[in-house]
Amino acid sequence: MEKDLAAALLSFYQQILKPEFDAIKAKQSEHDEQFSEIAGHFDSLYHRIGRLEDEYLMTNVERHLNG
């Protein structure tokens, strides 16, 4: 009886659960790639904001020094 239950559970896993898990993993991988792309865009924006902040600070220093 235990072998029948084990065989039934294995069959259920192979026919029902495994395809669903594989589909979930594929979708998660797709989302991970999109998230990495978005994170790259944010990194680029933060870098640009940093440069703008540096320019702003330097402009204020120049303005302060020149009167």
Secondary structure by P-SEA (a helix, b strand, c coil): caaaaaaaaaaaaacccaaaaaaaaaaaaaaaaaaaaaaaaaaaaaaaaaaaaaaaaaaaaaaaaac
